[in-house]
Amino acid sequence: MIITTSETIAGKRIVRTLGLARGNTVRARHIGRDILAWLRNIVGGEVQEYTKLLAESREQALDRMVTEAEMLGASAVVGVRFVTSMVAEGVAELLAYGTAVVVEDE
């Protein structure tokens, strides 16, 4: 499966557009991570606990998007984007979406 943020893929031709493919995850903060983040905030620097949480969320959202694209019969997803939104205090949704397509070599 080819995943790209661009609308085209070098050396490939889009032969069929299948529609929207998306994957999301909703995550809540963890009290243990919050305490570590609060301590890190005092001394400064990267809040690694949240960096890891968001990286895991992005991968899960991408995996779910790819699964949906495969169910549609896609060989690629173009125009991939991410959106993050707050659902409630301490709870965020991360959404990955793009256009599922079938590609062939040029």
N, C-alpha and C positions, 0 to 999 in steps of 0.2 A: 504494500500500500504506500503510495507516494502522498505525502502531506506537505503542503506549501502555503505560504502566506500570499504568494503571487497568484495572478489570475491565469497564468500560462506556465507550462513546464517545457524547458528547453529540450528539443529533440522528440517531443511528444505532440500529438494532435488530439484535441478533445473531440470524440466522435459522438458522445451522448451525454446530456446533462440529466442527472437523476433527481436532483432536488437537494433540499437542505439536509445536512447531517449535523447532529448536535449531541453533545454530551455534557452533563453537569454534575456537580457535587455540592452539597451544602455541608459546611463544617462549622463546628463550634470550638471556641477556645477551651483549653484544658487548664484547670486551676494550677496544676504544677508548672505548666508553661508560663502562665501569667505571673507567677511568683518569680521565676527565673528571668522573665522579660522585664519585670519591674526592677529587679536588682541590676540587670544590664543597663537599664535606662539611667540609673544613678551614676554609673561609671562611664557610660557612653559606649558607642560601638554598635556593630550589627546585632540585631536581635535574632540570633541563630534559630531559636525555637520556632519563631514565626516564619522565618525563611524556609525551614524544613517543612512546616505545615503547608505553606502555600505551594512549594514545589511538589509535594505529594498530591495536593489537590489538582494542580495543573495536569499532572500525569494521569490521574484518574479520569478527569474530564476528557482529555485527549483519547484515552483508551476507550471510553464510552462512545465518543464521536466516531472513532474508527470502527467499532463494532456495529454501530448504526449504518455507517457507509457500506460495510461489507454485506449487511442484510439487504441493502438496496441493490447490491451487485456492482458496486463501484471498484475501480482500480486505483483511484486517487481522490483526494479532497483538495480543492483549490480555494484560495481566498480565506484561509483559516484566520479566525480572530478569537480573542479572549475578552470576556466581560466579567467584571466582579461587581457584586452588589451586596449591600447589607440587608439581611432578612430580618434580623432582630439584634438587640445589643449582644455583641460577642458571637454572632452567627453570620456567616457570609456564604454566598453562593458564587461559585466559579463556573462559568459557561464557556465551552469551546464550540465554535460552529464554523461551517464552511459549506461549499457546494460539492456534493458527491458527483463524480464524473467517471466516465469510461474513457481511457486514453489508449492510443496506439502509437507505435513508433512512426516517425515521419519518413 
